[in-house]
C-alpha cells in the first residue's frame, strides 16, 4: 500500500501533464505572409498585420488543432495605394469578406512535433482543403512571459483562382505561397 499511493499519485500527475493545452496566438508575433510572381519580373511579398486564433496541442497523445482568423483588411503590401487595390472585388473583396479562416481537420506528428496540419482554408467565402507543412516548431517555457509557449512556421501554396481572386492570371502568378509564423502562449 505504501508503494501504491506514490505510484497512483505519479500516474495522476502524468495524466494531468499530458492533457491537451490551449495556446492563444500572440498578435505581435503572428503574421501570415503571401508571395507571388509579378509578371515574371519579381516575387512580391506582403503580409497581414492582424491575426487571431488558438492552437490546441497534446504532445503526449500526438493530437492537436489549429483555428486561425486573418483580418483581410490588415493586408500590408508596403503601399497604401496597393493595399486599397488588393482589397477590391477582383482580389480579396474585403467589404464582403473581411476575414479569412483556417480550421484544421488533422495534425500529423513526427515524435512530439507537428510536421503537417491539414484543414480548410476559407478566402472570399470559398473553402478549400489544404495542408500546411510545418518547417519549424518549438514548445517550451517562454523566457520572458514565464508561461508555456509554442512557436512554428508553416507553408502552403494555393491557386488564387481557386478562391475567385484570379484576376490577371497567368500574367500575375496564379500560385500564391502562404507562409505563417506563429507564436502562442498557454491560456
Buried (B, 14 or more C-beta within 10 A) or exposed (E): EEEEEEEEEEEEEEEEEEEEBEBBBBBEBBBBBBBBBEEEEEEBEBBBEBBBBBBBBBBEEBBBBBBBBBBBBBBBBEEEEBBEEBBEBEBBBBEEBBBBBBBBEEBBBEEEBBBBBBBEBBBBEEEEEBBBEBEEBEBEEBEEEEEBBBBBBBEBBBBBBBBBBBEEBEEBBBBBBBBBBBBBBBE
